[in-house]
Structures are given as structure tokens and as C-alpha cells.
């Protein structure tokens, strides 16, 4: 475990020094304002229809509760695309991956270390920004309408703090595997994009059709699926494949 952490720490420090990390945080702030705009539009429409205070509260709770599920996952995946560039891509470009494989660490430890290097900062930034966004929405826009702070349901909190980090990690292990074994590792970032689109637009489509979306079950199902995929891939990860991909 100590060797895995040493590998992860180097990549984390390098990624945190990148300006692009903070540019993406700024972009997430812009996304948050678009989410807030959606809320204010919904409430104004209800008020124009003469909705009761209880109806406005129910709409506010539903809106914030859904975002307590969605924002941590969305922002974490978003940040993953940045940190993934510093995990394997730079090492291959600088020919560091061959030197790392020559050290007394196994390929599995390198794989897990690289995965942690993407997962840990992505979760910290993603959940941190989501928490700030939730508080800002509450105090800046919800409380003036409902006159009380709205807390998400317990399952949403468990999902954000436990299910999302686990899901992010197993997704990242798949992406890092692809980066290790193909000659153009940037293609692996498409995995993040596809998952993001499936989660976001898939959930929105179900909601549009009037189907209740249980994000916790979705996340648990994806954890199981991605874990099976990751385990299967781990059995085909060899030094030969990594070295051949590094040579293009």
C-alpha cells in the first residue's frame, strides 16, 4: 500500500500545480450558476401559477435532493478528465513509464497508484465544489423562497460520500488500464465523456418520461458492472503490452 501511495502522490502534486485544474473549477462554478438559473425559473413559474408555499417547498426539496445525487458525480467525473492527463499520458510522453516499471513495484501497484492519483483529487474537488454549490443554492436562493435550510435525504448523503467515490475509482481503473495498454492514451478520456453523458442525459430522459430515477441504485449497479470489467481487464495487464504501447 505504501508503494501505491508513493506513485499516487507524485501524480497528484503534479496535477495540482497545473493551471488547467483551476480553470476547470471555474468552469464548474459557471455550471453551478446554470443549475441555479434552472431553479429560479422553476420557482418563478410556480409563483406565477399561484402555487402554495408547500408546493414551492416540495419543488425546492426535490430540486436540491436530486442535485445532491448528481453534482458530486458530475463534478468528479469532470475533474477526472484533467487528472487523467497527468497519470499515464505524461509518463508515456516522457518515457517515465519504463523507468517506473524497472523499480521494485508490480504492474498492479502501478495501475492502482495511477488510479488513486486520479480518483482522490477528483473526489475532493468534485464533492467540495458540489457542497459549496449546495450551500450557495440554499442560502442564496432557496431560503428566500422557503424560509428554511433544506437538507438532502440520508441516502443522497451516503451516495455522495460513499457510492460516488467507489464508482469513480472503479471507472478510473478502467480508464487507466486503457491508457496503459494503448499507444494513444488520450482516447481513454472518451470513457469519462461517455459515462458522463449516459448518467446525465439518461437520468434526464427517464425524468422527462415520468419515471422516478433512483440514483443510488444506478450508482450501485454501475459499481458492480465496472468492478467486473476492471477485474477482467486486470488479468490481461502485462508489462509487454504496456511497453509495446509506449513505443507507439
N, C-alpha and C positions, 0 to 999 in steps of 0.2 A: 504493500500500500504506500509506503514511503517513496518508492521509486516512481509510482504512478503520480503522486502529488508533485514531485520534483519536475516531472515532464510537464504537468498541467500548469504549474506556477509560472514557468518561463513564458509560455504562450499567453497566459492571462496578462502578465505585466506588459508584454509587448503590445497586445491588443488595446489595453487601457491607455497606452501612450499615443494611440492613433487619433487623429482629429476626426476621422470618419465616425468613430464611436459617438462623439458628442454631437456631430451633425445629425446622426440618426435619432438621438434623444430629442433634439429639437424638432425633427420631423414627427416624432411620436406626440409631442406637445400639440402640433398642428392637427394631428388626427384626433386628439382628445377634444379640441375645440369643435371639430366637425360633429363628434358624438354629442357634445353639449348642445350644439345647434339643433340636432335632431330632437333632443329632449324638449327644448324650449318651443319648437314648432308643434310638437305633440300637445304640450300643455296649453298653448295658446289656442289651438283648435278645440280642445275640450272646454276651455273657458268661453269661447265664442258660442259654443253649443249650450252654455248654461249648466255645465256639469257640476255636480255637488263636490264638496271638499273631500268626501270619502272616495269618490271616483278619481279625483286628481291624486290622492294619496296612493290608491291602488295602482294607478298608472306609473307613478313615480317609483313605487317599490318594485314593480315588475321591470321597469327600465334599469334601475340600479342593480337589481339582483342578477339580471341577465349579463350586465357588464362586469359584474364581479366574477362571472364564469369566463367571459370572453376576453376581456382586456389582458389579464395576466398571460394567457396563452398566446394571444395575438402579438403582444409586445415582445414576449420572449422569443417567439419564432422570428420576429422581425430582427431582433438583435443578433440572433444566431447567424444570420446571413453575413454579419460583419465579422464576428469572431471566428467563423469557419475559415475565413480567408487567411487567418494567422495560425491556424492549427497545422495544416499539411501543405497548403499551396506554397507558402513562403519557404518552408523547409525543402520542398522539392526544387523550387527555383534556385535556392542557394546551395543545393546538394548537401543539405544538412541531414537529410533522412538516412543516407547511407552511413554517416558517422554515428548517428544515434543507434542504428541497428548493430553497429560494431561494439557498442557498450554492453556491459553485463545486465541487460534488461531484455525480457522476452518481447516478442512482437505483440502479444496480447496486452502486456503492460503499456507498450507504446500506444496501442489502439485505445485503451481505456484512459490513459493520461491525456491524449489528444481530445478525447470525447469530453472529459471533465473540463478541459481548458475552454471548450465552447459552452458547455452546459452551465457551469457555475456563474460566470459573469452575466450570461444571458438571463438566467433566472433572477439574479439580484437586481439587474437593471430593469427587466421586464416587470417583475412584481412590484418593485419600488416605484416605478413610474405609474403603474396601474393603481397603486394605493394612493399616491398623490392625486391622481386624476379623480379617484372616487371621492376623496375628501373635498377637493375643489368643487366637484359637481354638487355635493351635499350642501356645503356652506354657501357656495356662490349662487346656486340656482334652485335646489330642492327645498331647503329650509324656508326661503322666502315664500314658497308656494304651500308647503305643508306644515310649517312652523315646528318641525322636529327633524332630528337626525335619523336617517333611515339606515339601519344595519342590514347587511345581506343575511340570508338564511345560513344556518350552520354548514349545510352541505356545500354551499358556494365557497365558504372559507376553507373547508377541508380540500375542496377541489383545487383552489388557488395555491394552497401551501403544500399539498402532498401529491395530488394526482398530476397537476401540471408539471412540477419538477421531474417526476418519474417519467412522464410521457416525453418531455423534452429530451431527457437523457437517452432513452431508447431510440428516439428519432435520430439524435445526433450520432449515436454509434453506427447507424446505417449509413449516414452521410459521410462520416469519417472513413468507413470501410471503402465506400466508392472512391473517395479522394485518394486513398492509399493504393488502390489497385488499377485505376485508370490513368492514362497519360495526361488527360486534361481534367484535373480535379475540380475546376470551376463548374463543370457540368453538374457536380453533386449538389450545388446550391439550388438547382431546379427542384430537388426533393422538398426543400423548405417551401418553395413557392407553391408547389402542387398541394402539399398538406395544408398550407395556409388557405388556399382557395377552396379546398374541399371542406374544411372546418367552417370558414366564414360564410361562403355562399351556399353551402349545403344546409347549414343551420337556418340561414335566412330564407331559403326556399321552403324548408319544412314549415317555418313560421308563417310564411305567406299562404301556404296551403291549409293553415289552421291546425297543423299537427304540433302538439306540445313537444318541445325539444328538451331532453334531459341530458345536459352537457356532461354530468358526472358519469352517466352510463356510456356516453360516446367516448369520453376520455379513457375509461376503464377498458372498453372494447379495443381502442386503438393501442393501449399499453400492451394488452395481451397479443394483439396481432404483430406489433412492431418488435416485441420481445422474441416471438417465434422466428420472425425474419432475421433479427440480429443474431440469434443463436445459430441459425442455419448458416448465415454468412461467416460466422466466426470459424467454422470448421473448414472453410476454404481459404482462409487468410494465411498466406505463406510468404516467407521472405523473398522467394523467387519472383512471385507476382509483383510484389512491391518494387523490387529492384528493376524489373523489366519495365514497369510503368514509369519509373523515374527517368529512364533513358529515352522515354518518348517512343 
